[in-house]
């Protein structure tokens, strides 16, 4: 298990600000390498990251050299209320970040089964390792769309798998999903896990102990890069 930096905050607002500050610093560090340097940022969807995105969108970075992509996506059009791409465009790529680029997982006009090869091709043209990955977690211990009841979960959590993303269909989600695999998410300079509430704290602590069936345990176990967990009650 790599080193885990656990940070606890008095409020969700403070935790969101800390996450935004850390992500901005990681992107800024990558961009400072040269005037041509490109940065890539993978971010989760869901209800947690919105306030972090709002703050991050105001960071004075050269966002034209930054590509943002979802860690996972519901297989819905980018204007659908449940779209993570929509969340990124409406909450993160605003203000100073308006010039940022998006690498979408949803592809209009193709079957979900065709998406992984298209995404893999786009990833080949994207700055990697990712400058940073921001993940959330469900109370069932899933991260991205790697749910406990996903039939191909073992393959998706195999740290050496060559597949960067997989189609995910489970009872846990009303939508068909596309998710980056653990191996793709681990290809990052730094991983930030932003979680709120007592229940998620307990899931994290249980997974950290080992021996759980929570998918997030594989992330904690196999992460060899800095992993920062930011939590508020
Ligand atoms: C998604 C996310 C997912 C999310 C968790 C936690 O598409 O929903 O990528 O992995 O991070 O489900 O969701 P909340 O932040 O809403 O608790």
py3Dmol code that shows the C-alpha trace and the ligand (Angstrom):
import py3Dmol

protein = """\
ATOM      1  CA  UNK A   1       0.000   0.000   0.000  1.00  0.00           C
ATOM      2  CA  UNK A   2       1.385   3.365  -0.968  1.00  0.00           C
ATOM      3  CA  UNK A   3       1.492   6.321   1.386  1.00  0.00           C
ATOM      4  CA  UNK A   4      -1.905   7.773   2.179  1.00  0.00           C
ATOM      5  CA  UNK A   5      -2.142  11.385   3.324  1.00  0.00           C
ATOM      6  CA  UNK A   6      -5.475  11.652   5.179  1.00  0.00           C
ATOM      7  CA  UNK A   7      -6.723  15.213   5.667  1.00  0.00           C
ATOM      8  CA  UNK A   8      -9.813  15.941   7.793  1.00  0.00           C
ATOM      9  CA  UNK A   9     -11.622  19.305   7.608  1.00  0.00           C
ATOM     10  CA  UNK A  10     -14.224  21.030   9.784  1.00  0.00           C
ATOM     11  CA  UNK A  11     -16.528  21.646   6.848  1.00  0.00           C
ATOM     12  CA  UNK A  12     -17.239  20.349   3.361  1.00  0.00           C
ATOM     13  CA  UNK A  13     -16.525  23.839   2.044  1.00  0.00           C
ATOM     14  CA  UNK A  14     -13.028  23.764   3.551  1.00  0.00           C
ATOM     15  CA  UNK A  15     -12.459  20.247   2.221  1.00  0.00           C
ATOM     16  CA  UNK A  16     -13.576  21.305  -1.262  1.00  0.00           C
ATOM     17  CA  UNK A  17     -11.224  24.301  -1.104  1.00  0.00           C
ATOM     18  CA  UNK A  18      -8.323  22.087  -0.049  1.00  0.00           C
ATOM     19  CA  UNK A  19      -9.000  19.706  -2.923  1.00  0.00           C
ATOM     20  CA  UNK A  20      -9.216  22.572  -5.431  1.00  0.00           C
ATOM     21  CA  UNK A  21      -5.972  24.042  -4.114  1.00  0.00           C
ATOM     22  CA  UNK A  22      -4.139  20.718  -4.371  1.00  0.00           C
ATOM     23  CA  UNK A  23      -5.425  19.985  -7.881  1.00  0.00           C
ATOM     24  CA  UNK A  24      -4.477  23.482  -9.040  1.00  0.00           C
ATOM     25  CA  UNK A  25      -0.972  23.090  -7.617  1.00  0.00           C
ATOM     26  CA  UNK A  26      -0.520  19.735  -9.391  1.00  0.00           C
ATOM     27  CA  UNK A  27      -1.668  21.136 -12.736  1.00  0.00           C
ATOM     28  CA  UNK A  28       0.403  24.296 -12.268  1.00  0.00           C
ATOM     29  CA  UNK A  29       3.487  22.198 -11.555  1.00  0.00           C
ATOM     30  CA  UNK A  30       2.997  20.241 -14.785  1.00  0.00           C
ATOM     31  CA  UNK A  31       2.389  23.376 -16.870  1.00  0.00           C
ATOM     32  CA  UNK A  32       5.481  25.069 -15.429  1.00  0.00           C
ATOM     33  CA  UNK A  33       7.697  22.422 -17.060  1.00  0.00           C
ATOM     34  CA  UNK A  34       7.785  24.375 -20.323  1.00  0.00           C
ATOM     35  CA  UNK A  35       5.602  26.837 -22.252  1.00  0.00           C
ATOM     36  CA  UNK A  36       4.447  23.895 -24.378  1.00  0.00           C
ATOM     37  CA  UNK A  37       3.785  21.507 -21.473  1.00  0.00           C
ATOM     38  CA  UNK A  38       0.305  19.974 -21.431  1.00  0.00           C
ATOM     39  CA  UNK A  39      -1.558  18.844 -18.315  1.00  0.00           C
ATOM     40  CA  UNK A  40      -4.356  16.310 -17.933  1.00  0.00           C
ATOM     41  CA  UNK A  41      -6.860  16.126 -15.105  1.00  0.00           C
ATOM     42  CA  UNK A  42      -9.253  13.236 -14.481  1.00  0.00           C
ATOM     43  CA  UNK A  43     -12.246  14.086 -12.318  1.00  0.00           C
ATOM     44  CA  UNK A  44     -15.157  12.161 -10.845  1.00  0.00           C
ATOM     45  CA  UNK A  45     -18.809  12.956 -11.265  1.00  0.00           C
ATOM     46  CA  UNK A  46     -21.535  12.691  -8.653  1.00  0.00           C
ATOM     47  CA  UNK A  47     -22.700  15.255  -6.107  1.00  0.00           C
ATOM     48  CA  UNK A  48     -19.456  15.771  -4.187  1.00  0.00           C
ATOM     49  CA  UNK A  49     -17.046  17.599  -6.511  1.00  0.00           C
ATOM     50  CA  UNK A  50     -19.258  20.542  -7.640  1.00  0.00           C
ATOM     51  CA  UNK A  51     -18.035  23.066  -5.034  1.00  0.00           C
ATOM     52  CA  UNK A  52     -14.431  21.974  -5.664  1.00  0.00           C
ATOM     53  CA  UNK A  53     -14.958  22.527  -9.400  1.00  0.00           C
ATOM     54  CA  UNK A  54     -16.419  25.992  -8.789  1.00  0.00           C
ATOM     55  CA  UNK A  55     -13.272  27.008  -6.903  1.00  0.00           C
ATOM     56  CA  UNK A  56     -10.889  25.280  -9.322  1.00  0.00           C
ATOM     57  CA  UNK A  57     -12.534  27.102 -12.231  1.00  0.00           C
ATOM     58  CA  UNK A  58     -11.234  30.376 -10.788  1.00  0.00           C
ATOM     59  CA  UNK A  59      -7.593  29.301 -10.669  1.00  0.00           C
ATOM     60  CA  UNK A  60      -5.294  31.432 -12.882  1.00  0.00           C
ATOM     61  CA  UNK A  61      -3.791  28.612 -14.958  1.00  0.00           C
ATOM     62  CA  UNK A  62      -3.177  28.371 -18.715  1.00  0.00           C
ATOM     63  CA  UNK A  63      -6.263  26.210 -19.077  1.00  0.00           C
ATOM     64  CA  UNK A  64      -5.812  26.058 -22.857  1.00  0.00           C
ATOM     65  CA  UNK A  65      -3.009  23.560 -22.093  1.00  0.00           C
ATOM     66  CA  UNK A  66      -5.192  21.469 -19.785  1.00  0.00           C
ATOM     67  CA  UNK A  67      -7.359  18.501 -20.814  1.00  0.00           C
ATOM     68  CA  UNK A  68     -10.064  17.419 -18.366  1.00  0.00           C
ATOM     69  CA  UNK A  69     -11.769  14.057 -18.609  1.00  0.00           C
ATOM     70  CA  UNK A  70     -14.320  12.203 -16.499  1.00  0.00           C
ATOM     71  CA  UNK A  71     -13.149   9.168 -14.529  1.00  0.00           C
ATOM     72  CA  UNK A  72     -16.366   7.579 -15.663  1.00  0.00           C
ATOM     73  CA  UNK A  73     -19.522   8.512 -17.518  1.00  0.00           C
ATOM     74  CA  UNK A  74     -23.124   7.597 -17.672  1.00  0.00           C
ATOM     75  CA  UNK A  75     -23.915   6.618 -21.259  1.00  0.00           C
ATOM     76  CA  UNK A  76     -26.143   9.628 -21.814  1.00  0.00           C
ATOM     77  CA  UNK A  77     -25.791  12.654 -24.152  1.00  0.00           C
ATOM     78  CA  UNK A  78     -23.600  15.503 -22.897  1.00  0.00           C
ATOM     79  CA  UNK A  79     -26.668  17.682 -22.303  1.00  0.00           C
ATOM     80  CA  UNK A  80     -28.384  15.067 -20.108  1.00  0.00           C
ATOM     81  CA  UNK A  81     -28.808  16.093 -16.427  1.00  0.00           C
ATOM     82  CA  UNK A  82     -26.921  12.940 -15.335  1.00  0.00           C
ATOM     83  CA  UNK A  83     -23.947  13.523 -17.667  1.00  0.00           C
ATOM     84  CA  UNK A  84     -20.567  13.903 -15.957  1.00  0.00           C
ATOM     85  CA  UNK A  85     -19.295  15.739 -19.033  1.00  0.00           C
ATOM     86  CA  UNK A  86     -22.132  18.212 -18.506  1.00  0.00           C
ATOM     87  CA  UNK A  87     -21.016  18.601 -14.866  1.00  0.00           C
ATOM     88  CA  UNK A  88     -17.435  19.296 -15.970  1.00  0.00           C
ATOM     89  CA  UNK A  89     -18.474  21.840 -18.593  1.00  0.00           C
ATOM     90  CA  UNK A  90     -20.997  23.595 -16.342  1.00  0.00           C
ATOM     91  CA  UNK A  91     -19.035  23.724 -13.081  1.00  0.00           C
ATOM     92  CA  UNK A  92     -15.344  23.372 -13.930  1.00  0.00           C
ATOM     93  CA  UNK A  93     -14.715  24.735 -17.437  1.00  0.00           C
ATOM     94  CA  UNK A  94     -16.148  28.133 -16.541  1.00  0.00           C
ATOM     95  CA  UNK A  95     -14.586  31.434 -15.443  1.00  0.00           C
ATOM     96  CA  UNK A  96     -10.784  31.302 -15.895  1.00  0.00           C
ATOM     97  CA  UNK A  97     -11.030  27.624 -16.863  1.00  0.00           C
ATOM     98  CA  UNK A  98     -13.426  28.302 -19.734  1.00  0.00           C
ATOM     99  CA  UNK A  99     -10.614  27.669 -22.247  1.00  0.00           C
ATOM    100  CA  UNK A 100      -9.925  24.164 -20.944  1.00  0.00           C
ATOM    101  CA  UNK A 101     -10.291  21.073 -23.133  1.00  0.00           C
ATOM    102  CA  UNK A 102     -12.485  18.032 -22.561  1.00  0.00           C
ATOM    103  CA  UNK A 103     -11.782  14.426 -23.446  1.00  0.00           C
ATOM    104  CA  UNK A 104     -15.301  12.963 -23.274  1.00  0.00           C
ATOM    105  CA  UNK A 105     -16.142   9.340 -22.593  1.00  0.00           C
ATOM    106  CA  UNK A 106     -19.640   9.514 -24.121  1.00  0.00           C
ATOM    107  CA  UNK A 107     -19.533   9.433 -27.937  1.00  0.00           C
ATOM    108  CA  UNK A 108     -22.712  10.351 -29.824  1.00  0.00           C
ATOM    109  CA  UNK A 109     -23.736   8.086 -32.662  1.00  0.00           C
ATOM    110  CA  UNK A 110     -21.775   5.015 -31.561  1.00  0.00           C
ATOM    111  CA  UNK A 111     -22.617   2.025 -29.423  1.00  0.00           C
ATOM    112  CA  UNK A 112     -21.123   2.035 -25.916  1.00  0.00           C
ATOM    113  CA  UNK A 113     -19.178  -1.107 -26.846  1.00  0.00           C
ATOM    114  CA  UNK A 114     -17.349   0.892 -29.543  1.00  0.00           C
ATOM    115  CA  UNK A 115     -16.338   3.678 -27.120  1.00  0.00           C
ATOM    116  CA  UNK A 116     -13.336   2.036 -25.376  1.00  0.00           C
ATOM    117  CA  UNK A 117     -11.313   1.823 -28.609  1.00  0.00           C
ATOM    118  CA  UNK A 118     -12.136   5.444 -29.476  1.00  0.00           C
ATOM    119  CA  UNK A 119     -11.203   6.603 -25.974  1.00  0.00           C
ATOM    120  CA  UNK A 120      -7.990   4.564 -26.029  1.00  0.00           C
ATOM    121  CA  UNK A 121      -6.987   6.309 -29.251  1.00  0.00           C
ATOM    122  CA  UNK A 122      -7.677   9.720 -27.717  1.00  0.00           C
ATOM    123  CA  UNK A 123      -5.766   8.797 -24.556  1.00  0.00           C
ATOM    124  CA  UNK A 124      -2.721   8.082 -26.706  1.00  0.00           C
ATOM    125  CA  UNK A 125      -2.752  11.786 -27.657  1.00  0.00           C
ATOM    126  CA  UNK A 126      -3.312  12.987 -24.069  1.00  0.00           C
ATOM    127  CA  UNK A 127      -0.621  14.007 -21.612  1.00  0.00           C
ATOM    128  CA  UNK A 128       0.121  10.962 -19.451  1.00  0.00           C
ATOM    129  CA  UNK A 129       0.698  10.183 -16.685  1.00  0.00           C
ATOM    130  CA  UNK A 130      -2.304  12.293 -15.702  1.00  0.00           C
ATOM    131  CA  UNK A 131      -1.253  15.342 -13.695  1.00  0.00           C
ATOM    132  CA  UNK A 132      -3.910  14.476 -11.135  1.00  0.00           C
ATOM    133  CA  UNK A 133      -6.928  12.259 -10.646  1.00  0.00           C
ATOM    134  CA  UNK A 134      -9.822  13.370  -8.444  1.00  0.00           C
ATOM    135  CA  UNK A 135     -12.060  10.508  -7.339  1.00  0.00           C
ATOM    136  CA  UNK A 136     -15.168  10.233  -5.227  1.00  0.00           C
ATOM    137  CA  UNK A 137     -16.479   7.107  -3.554  1.00  0.00           C
ATOM    138  CA  UNK A 138     -19.871   5.583  -2.941  1.00  0.00           C
ATOM    139  CA  UNK A 139     -20.964   4.133   0.408  1.00  0.00           C
ATOM    140  CA  UNK A 140     -20.604   0.724  -1.248  1.00  0.00           C
ATOM    141  CA  UNK A 141     -16.916   1.470  -1.722  1.00  0.00           C
ATOM    142  CA  UNK A 142     -17.091   2.021  -5.486  1.00  0.00           C
ATOM    143  CA  UNK A 143     -14.987   4.635  -7.213  1.00  0.00           C
ATOM    144  CA  UNK A 144     -15.404   5.783 -10.793  1.00  0.00           C
ATOM    145  CA  UNK A 145     -18.004   3.258 -12.009  1.00  0.00           C
ATOM    146  CA  UNK A 146     -16.254   0.248 -10.535  1.00  0.00           C
ATOM    147  CA  UNK A 147     -19.195  -1.023  -8.522  1.00  0.00           C
ATOM    148  CA  UNK A 148     -19.064  -4.106  -6.269  1.00  0.00           C
ATOM    149  CA  UNK A 149     -21.669  -5.880  -8.442  1.00  0.00           C
ATOM    150  CA  UNK A 150     -19.848  -5.203 -11.734  1.00  0.00           C
ATOM    151  CA  UNK A 151     -19.359  -8.647 -13.274  1.00  0.00           C
ATOM    152  CA  UNK A 152     -15.914  -7.745 -14.683  1.00  0.00           C
ATOM    153  CA  UNK A 153     -14.785  -5.997 -11.482  1.00  0.00           C
ATOM    154  CA  UNK A 154     -11.737  -8.284 -10.943  1.00  0.00           C
ATOM    155  CA  UNK A 155     -10.467  -7.439 -14.435  1.00  0.00           C
ATOM    156  CA  UNK A 156     -11.229  -3.729 -13.941  1.00  0.00           C
ATOM    157  CA  UNK A 157      -9.257  -3.740 -10.661  1.00  0.00           C
ATOM    158  CA  UNK A 158      -6.317  -5.707 -12.084  1.00  0.00           C
ATOM    159  CA  UNK A 159      -3.498  -3.143 -11.771  1.00  0.00           C
ATOM    160  CA  UNK A 160      -1.677  -4.514 -14.823  1.00  0.00           C
ATOM    161  CA  UNK A 161      -4.633  -4.650 -17.206  1.00  0.00           C
ATOM    162  CA  UNK A 162      -3.946  -2.986 -20.539  1.00  0.00           C
ATOM    163  CA  UNK A 163      -7.591  -1.919 -20.961  1.00  0.00           C
ATOM    164  CA  UNK A 164      -7.888   1.788 -20.042  1.00  0.00           C
ATOM    165  CA  UNK A 165     -11.686   1.747 -19.877  1.00  0.00           C
ATOM    166  CA  UNK A 166     -14.587  -0.662 -19.789  1.00  0.00           C
ATOM    167  CA  UNK A 167     -18.322  -0.654 -20.371  1.00  0.00           C
ATOM    168  CA  UNK A 168     -20.105  -1.150 -17.042  1.00  0.00           C
ATOM    169  CA  UNK A 169     -23.656  -2.427 -16.722  1.00  0.00           C
ATOM    170  CA  UNK A 170     -24.832  -3.115 -13.176  1.00  0.00           C
ATOM    171  CA  UNK A 171     -27.965  -2.931 -11.078  1.00  0.00           C
ATOM    172  CA  UNK A 172     -26.137  -0.244  -9.060  1.00  0.00           C
ATOM    173  CA  UNK A 173     -26.673   2.285 -11.827  1.00  0.00           C
ATOM    174  CA  UNK A 174     -29.778   3.052 -13.893  1.00  0.00           C
ATOM    175  CA  UNK A 175     -27.480   4.057 -16.747  1.00  0.00           C
ATOM    176  CA  UNK A 176     -25.031   2.019 -18.756  1.00  0.00           C
ATOM    177  CA  UNK A 177     -21.613   3.443 -17.910  1.00  0.00           C
ATOM    178  CA  UNK A 178     -18.094   3.755 -19.229  1.00  0.00           C
ATOM    179  CA  UNK A 179     -15.363   3.737 -16.587  1.00  0.00           C
ATOM    180  CA  UNK A 180     -11.621   4.114 -16.560  1.00  0.00           C
ATOM    181  CA  UNK A 181     -10.025   1.036 -15.069  1.00  0.00           C
ATOM    182  CA  UNK A 182      -7.856   1.034 -11.961  1.00  0.00           C
ATOM    183  CA  UNK A 183      -4.713   0.666 -14.064  1.00  0.00           C
ATOM    184  CA  UNK A 184      -5.638   3.755 -16.101  1.00  0.00           C
ATOM    185  CA  UNK A 185      -6.462   5.768 -12.976  1.00  0.00           C
ATOM    186  CA  UNK A 186      -3.205   4.741 -11.311  1.00  0.00           C
ATOM    187  CA  UNK A 187      -1.300   6.235 -14.256  1.00  0.00           C
ATOM    188  CA  UNK A 188      -1.294   9.572 -12.469  1.00  0.00           C
ATOM    189  CA  UNK A 189       1.193  11.730 -10.649  1.00  0.00           C
ATOM    190  CA  UNK A 190      -1.198  12.099  -7.730  1.00  0.00           C
ATOM    191  CA  UNK A 191      -4.602  10.759  -6.751  1.00  0.00           C
ATOM    192  CA  UNK A 192      -7.051  12.742  -4.621  1.00  0.00           C
ATOM    193  CA  UNK A 193     -10.033  10.998  -3.019  1.00  0.00           C
ATOM    194  CA  UNK A 194     -12.668  13.537  -1.907  1.00  0.00           C
ATOM    195  CA  UNK A 195     -15.281  12.047   0.406  1.00  0.00           C
ATOM    196  CA  UNK A 196     -17.882  13.441   2.793  1.00  0.00           C
ATOM    197  CA  UNK A 197     -19.806  11.964   5.682  1.00  0.00           C
ATOM    198  CA  UNK A 198     -19.366   9.407   8.486  1.00  0.00           C
ATOM    199  CA  UNK A 199     -20.471   6.423   6.405  1.00  0.00           C
ATOM    200  CA  UNK A 200     -17.820   7.024   3.715  1.00  0.00           C
ATOM    201  CA  UNK A 201     -15.197   7.606   6.402  1.00  0.00           C
ATOM    202  CA  UNK A 202     -16.019   4.189   7.856  1.00  0.00           C
ATOM    203  CA  UNK A 203     -15.829   2.556   4.415  1.00  0.00           C
ATOM    204  CA  UNK A 204     -12.435   4.157   3.860  1.00  0.00           C
ATOM    205  CA  UNK A 205     -11.076   3.051   7.248  1.00  0.00           C
ATOM    206  CA  UNK A 206     -12.362  -0.506   6.692  1.00  0.00           C
ATOM    207  CA  UNK A 207     -10.808  -0.665   3.222  1.00  0.00           C
ATOM    208  CA  UNK A 208      -7.558   0.709   4.569  1.00  0.00           C
ATOM    209  CA  UNK A 209      -7.397  -2.138   7.085  1.00  0.00           C
ATOM    210  CA  UNK A 210      -7.607  -4.644   4.210  1.00  0.00           C
ATOM    211  CA  UNK A 211      -9.693  -7.758   3.791  1.00  0.00           C
ATOM    212  CA  UNK A 212     -12.827  -5.916   2.662  1.00  0.00           C
ATOM    213  CA  UNK A 213     -14.802  -6.416  -0.532  1.00  0.00           C
ATOM    214  CA  UNK A 214     -14.878  -2.687  -1.177  1.00  0.00           C
ATOM    215  CA  UNK A 215     -13.513  -1.840  -4.654  1.00  0.00           C
ATOM    216  CA  UNK A 216     -11.733   1.187  -3.185  1.00  0.00           C
ATOM    217  CA  UNK A 217      -9.452  -1.213  -1.265  1.00  0.00           C
ATOM    218  CA  UNK A 218      -7.740  -2.081  -4.544  1.00  0.00           C
ATOM    219  CA  UNK A 219      -7.077   1.628  -5.141  1.00  0.00           C
ATOM    220  CA  UNK A 220      -5.529   2.022  -1.705  1.00  0.00           C
ATOM    221  CA  UNK A 221      -3.512  -1.171  -2.055  1.00  0.00           C
ATOM    222  CA  UNK A 222      -2.094  -0.605  -5.533  1.00  0.00           C
ATOM    223  CA  UNK A 223      -1.556   3.141  -5.528  1.00  0.00           C
ATOM    224  CA  UNK A 224       2.186   3.689  -5.666  1.00  0.00           C
ATOM    225  CA  UNK A 225       1.905   7.435  -6.243  1.00  0.00           C
ATOM    226  CA  UNK A 226       0.879   9.948  -3.585  1.00  0.00           C
ATOM    227  CA  UNK A 227      -2.741   9.441  -2.576  1.00  0.00           C
ATOM    228  CA  UNK A 228      -4.417  12.227  -0.630  1.00  0.00           C
ATOM    229  CA  UNK A 229      -7.753  11.540   1.036  1.00  0.00           C
ATOM    230  CA  UNK A 230      -9.684  14.720   1.820  1.00  0.00           C
ATOM    231  CA  UNK A 231     -12.630  14.241   4.178  1.00  0.00           C
ATOM    232  CA  UNK A 232     -15.223  16.251   6.010  1.00  0.00           C
ATOM    233  CA  UNK A 233     -18.173  15.077   8.077  1.00  0.00           C
TER     234      UNK A 233
END
"""
ligand_1 = """\
17
LIG
C -20.250 9.143 -10.749
C -18.921 9.225 -10.044
C -18.918 8.247 -8.912
C -19.037 9.090 -7.646
C -19.532 8.272 -6.502
C -19.838 9.177 -5.308
O -20.301 9.159 -11.980
O -21.256 9.124 -10.011
O -17.844 9.234 -10.815
O -17.812 7.423 -8.808
O -17.766 9.663 -7.345
O -20.700 7.600 -6.924
O -20.933 9.982 -5.672
P -21.398 11.202 -4.723
O -20.311 12.218 -4.807
O -22.674 11.671 -5.360
O -21.567 10.626 -3.343
"""
view = py3Dmol.view(width=600, height=400)
view.addModel(protein, "pdb")
view.setStyle({"model": 0}, {"cartoon": {"style": "trace"}})
view.addModel(ligand_1, "xyz")
view.setStyle({"model": 1}, {"stick": {}})
view.zoomTo()
view.show()
